[in-house]
């Protein structure tokens, strides 16, 4: 019998909603402040204020149980259920496999023979081998199906979504965190709900700031240009600034950086272009200058962004170290 995503979500504890909501409240203002600092963009009406209450575009963050429409009736083949069941235990199984072999190889030989060769623990070495083999077997089953990658193949906005609309010469926007899917994916990846929530919050708000945030001259990303720009550019920028923020939040929420790294392994190419930028030596100032020029120049493709990024490197020069423009948060 096929497995429905709805059924998997129903297994997620309702307490997850409270955890996601509390984490949002705890980090909402900090994430916004860091985005203003890192991007150099502002949602505020007046350049003299940093007050979130005075933002021109008040980006509210909603916590919802819902999932993207495309996922609501998604069904998985029943032969995948075992891999889905095992996936949350991957980290523990890896530790079991490694520790069983380590104890057998490095500890048993140092213990008295009467302890490991006689009585109730006779043959313990073989039992440790069996434990390691069993863990390895389960890990191989779990590796046969990637739930997170499968969900991303259906819809990229599985964990949260940035929504915007333009009516009567006014642009309104909001971000939405799907607590059920966050709980499901956190369990599948073996990361904390709090850490994944901060990652998703930062990513969706990064979309808002790169879209609606004004540069020093008041220029924002034109709505039609934002809509028609290649997804890789928009996701690359959101991912880049998310990573920058999570490094700064390392002391307060180290689990968020772990969630970013684990999730990235399962995400499509559009969510990984920032890795190339960083590998090639792009600094926060390079990215910011390229982004501002990209928006003002009404460009739309990843190739065009790459050209502007290369020009920014030539204009500003290369720094020897890739880092945030600001120190880590205490």
C-alpha positions in Angstrom: 0.0 0.0 0.0 1.5 3.4 -1.0 2.7 5.7 1.7 1.2 9.2 1.7 3.2 12.3 2.8 0.1 13.2 4.8 0.5 10.0 6.8 4.1 10.8 7.5 3.3 14.3 8.7 0.7 13.0 11.0 3.4 11.1 12.8 5.2 14.4 13.7 4.5 15.5 17.2 2.2 18.4 17.6 4.8 19.9 20.0 6.9 20.6 16.9 4.6 23.5 16.0 5.4 25.1 19.4 9.1 24.6 19.0 9.1 26.1 15.5 7.0 29.1 16.7 9.2 29.7 19.7 12.4 29.5 17.6 11.0 31.9 15.1 10.2 34.4 17.9 13.6 34.0 19.4 15.6 34.6 16.3 13.4 36.7 14.1 14.8 40.1 15.0 18.4 38.9 15.1 18.1 37.4 11.6 16.6 40.6 10.2 19.3 42.8 11.8 22.1 40.6 10.4 20.5 40.6 6.9 20.4 44.4 7.0 24.1 44.4 7.9 25.2 41.7 5.5 23.3 42.8 2.4 23.5 46.5 3.0 19.8 46.6 2.0 17.0 48.1 4.1 13.2 47.5 4.2 12.9 50.7 6.3 11.2 53.8 5.0 13.8 56.1 6.6 17.5 55.5 6.4 17.7 56.8 9.9 15.9 53.9 11.5 16.7 50.3 12.1 13.4 49.7 13.8 11.5 46.6 12.4 8.2 48.3 13.3 9.0 51.1 10.8 9.7 48.9 7.8 8.1 49.9 4.6 7.6 46.3 3.7 6.6 44.6 7.0 7.5 41.0 6.3 5.5 38.9 8.7 6.6 35.3 9.4 3.8 32.7 9.7 4.1 29.2 11.1 1.7 26.9 9.3 0.9 23.2 9.3 0.3 23.2 5.6 2.5 21.8 2.8 2.8 22.8 -0.8 -0.2 21.7 -2.9 2.0 19.5 -5.0 2.9 17.4 -1.9 -0.5 17.1 -0.3 -1.4 14.0 -2.3 2.0 12.7 -3.0 2.3 8.9 -2.5 5.5 6.9 -2.2 5.8 3.2 -3.0 5.4 1.0 0.0 8.9 -0.6 -0.6 10.3 2.8 0.6 8.7 2.7 4.1 11.6 0.8 5.7 14.2 3.3 4.4 12.0 6.2 5.7 11.6 4.4 9.1 15.4 3.9 9.4 16.5 7.3 8.2 16.1 9.2 11.5 18.4 6.7 13.1 21.2 7.1 10.6 23.5 9.0 13.0 23.0 6.5 15.9 23.5 3.6 13.5 26.8 5.1 12.2 27.9 5.5 15.8 26.9 1.9 16.7 28.8 0.5 13.7 32.0 2.5 14.5 31.9 1.9 18.3 31.2 -1.8 18.0 34.2 -2.3 15.7 36.4 0.0 17.9 35.5 -1.9 21.1 36.2 -5.2 19.5 39.5 -4.2 17.9 41.0 -2.0 20.6 39.4 -2.9 24.0 38.7 -6.6 24.1 42.3 -7.6 23.7 43.2 -5.6 26.8 40.6 -7.2 29.0 41.1 -10.3 31.2 40.3 -13.5 29.2 37.9 -14.8 31.9 35.8 -11.7 31.3 35.4 -12.0 27.5 35.9 -15.7 26.9 33.9 -17.3 29.7 30.5 -16.9 31.3 27.7 -14.8 30.0 30.0 -12.6 27.8 31.7 -15.5 26.1 31.8 -14.8 22.4 31.2 -11.0 22.9 33.6 -10.3 20.0 31.3 -12.1 17.6 28.3 -10.3 19.0 30.0 -6.9 18.5 30.7 -8.0 14.9 27.0 -8.8 14.5 26.0 -5.4 15.9 28.3 -3.7 13.4 27.0 -5.8 10.5 23.4 -5.2 11.5 24.0 -1.4 11.6 25.7 -1.5 8.3 22.8 -3.4 6.8 20.3 -0.9 8.0 22.4 2.0 6.8 22.5 0.5 3.3 18.7 0.2 3.3 18.3 3.8 4.4 20.6 4.9 1.6 18.3 3.4 -1.0 15.8 6.2 -0.7 16.4 9.9 -0.1 13.1 11.4 1.2 14.3 15.0 1.2 15.6 14.8 -2.3 12.4 13.2 -3.4 10.3 16.0 -1.9 12.6 18.7 -3.5 12.0 17.1 -6.9 8.3 17.7 -6.5 8.5 21.2 -5.1 11.4 23.3 -3.9 9.4 25.2 -1.3 8.9 22.2 1.0 10.1 23.7 4.2 9.0 27.3 3.9 8.0 29.9 1.3 8.5 33.5 0.5 5.3 35.0 -1.0 4.7 38.4 -2.5 2.1 40.2 -4.6 1.8 43.7 -6.2 -1.6 45.4 -6.2 -2.6 49.0 -6.4 1.0 50.1 -6.7 1.8 48.4 -3.4 4.0 45.3 -2.9 3.2 43.1 0.0 5.1 40.1 1.1 5.3 37.4 3.8 7.2 34.3 4.7 5.7 31.0 5.8 7.3 28.1 7.8 5.8 24.7 7.4 6.3 23.2 10.8 5.1 19.7 9.9 7.6 19.3 7.0 10.3 20.9 9.1 9.8 18.2 11.7 9.7 15.5 9.1 12.9 16.6 7.4 14.7 17.3 10.6 14.0 13.8 11.7 15.1 12.4 8.3 18.3 14.3 8.4 19.1 13.7 12.1 19.2 17.4 12.9 17.3 19.5 15.5 14.0 21.1 14.7 15.3 24.4 16.2 18.4 24.4 14.0 16.4 23.6 10.8 13.9 26.3 11.7 16.6 29.0 12.0 18.0 27.9 8.7 14.6 28.1 6.9 13.7 31.4 8.6 17.0 32.9 7.5 16.6 31.6 3.9 13.1 32.9 3.4 13.8 36.3 4.9 16.9 36.5 2.7 14.6 36.2 -0.3 12.6 39.2 1.1 15.6 41.4 1.7 17.3 40.7 -1.6 14.0 41.4 -3.4 12.4 44.3 -1.5 15.5 45.7 0.3 16.6 49.1 -0.9 20.2 50.0 -1.5 21.8 53.3 -0.4 20.2 55.1 -3.4 16.8 53.6 -2.8 16.8 51.1 -5.6 15.0 47.8 -5.1 14.7 44.7 -7.3 12.0 45.4 -9.9 9.1 43.0 -9.3 8.9 41.7 -12.9 12.7 41.3 -13.0 12.6 39.3 -9.7 9.9 37.1 -11.0 11.6 36.4 -14.3 15.2 36.0 -12.9 16.6 32.5 -13.1 15.9 30.5 -9.9 19.6 29.8 -9.4 20.4 33.5 -8.9 17.6 34.0 -6.3 18.3 30.8 -4.5 22.1 31.3 -4.6 21.8 34.7 -3.0 19.4 33.4 -0.3 21.7 30.5 0.4 24.8 32.7 0.5 23.3 35.1 3.0 21.8 32.2 5.0 25.2 30.6 5.4 26.8 34.0 6.4 24.2 34.5 9.1 24.5 30.9 10.5 28.2 31.4 10.9 27.5 34.5 12.9 24.9 32.6 15.0 27.3 29.7 15.6 27.7 30.4 19.3 23.9 30.9 19.9 22.6 28.1 17.7 25.3 25.8 16.3 22.6 23.3 15.2 21.5 25.7 12.5 24.8 25.5 10.7 24.7 21.7 10.9 21.1 21.7 9.5 22.3 23.9 6.6 25.2 21.5 5.8 23.1 18.4 6.1 20.2 19.8 4.0 22.5 21.0 1.3 23.6 17.5 0.5 20.0 16.7 -0.6 19.1 19.9 -2.4 19.1 20.5 -6.2 21.8 22.5 -8.0 20.0 25.8 -7.8 20.6 25.8 -4.1 24.4 25.1 -4.5 25.6 27.8 -6.8 26.9 29.8 -3.8 29.4 27.1 -3.2 31.1 27.9 -6.5 31.1 31.6 -5.7 32.8 31.0 -2.3 35.3 28.4 -3.8 36.3 31.0 -6.4 37.1 33.5 -3.7 34.0 35.7 -3.6 33.8 37.8 -0.4 30.6 39.4 1.1 31.5 42.7 -0.6 31.9 41.0 -4.0 28.5 39.4 -3.7 26.8 42.5 -2.5 28.3 44.7 -5.3 27.4 42.1 -7.9 23.8 41.8 -6.5 23.3 45.6 -6.5 24.5 45.9 -10.1 22.5 42.8 -11.2 19.3 44.4 -9.8 20.0 47.8 -11.2 21.0 46.5 -14.6 17.8 44.4 -14.8 19.7 41.2 -15.5 18.1 37.9 -15.2 20.5 35.0 -15.8 23.1 33.2 -13.7 25.7 33.8 -16.4 25.1 37.5 -16.2 25.4 37.4 -12.4 28.7 35.5 -12.7 30.0 38.2 -15.1 29.1 41.0 -12.6 30.7 39.0 -9.8 34.0 38.7 -11.7 33.9 42.4 -12.3 33.3 43.1 -8.6 36.3 41.0 -7.8 38.4 43.1 -10.2 37.0 46.4 -8.8 37.4 45.5 -5.1 40.3 43.1 -5.3 40.4 39.7 -3.6 40.7 39.2 0.1 42.8 36.3 1.4 40.0 35.1 3.7 36.4 34.4 3.1 34.4 35.8 6.0 31.4 37.7 7.1 31.6 41.5 7.1 30.8 41.3 10.9 32.1 39.3 13.8 30.4 36.2 15.1 27.5 36.9 17.5 28.1 36.1 21.1 
